[in-house]
Amino acid sequence: MRRVLIVMLMMLLAMPAYAQRMGGGGGKQAGSKNDQAQAKEEQEKKRAVEEGYKDALKRIPDKAPPADPWKNMR
């Protein structure tokens, strides 16, 4: 009897973790046209952000060499 209670308790404790692993589609179809359009828009936004980032990196000036006041004395 004690073992049965322990097993049932373990099952009850494991149920929330199992439910999180299920993925839960929420009743949506994975291949609907609306989802595909949203995915395409997200990809375009991501590409635009990446291009902006790369352009910003190109505009950063090169680091100037450190000033050496004893340069001509050596």
Summary of the structure (lengths in Angstrom):
residues: 74
radius of gyration: 29.6
end to end distance: 91.0
largest distance: 92.8
contacts: 100
relative contact order: 0.05
helix: 68%
strand: 0%
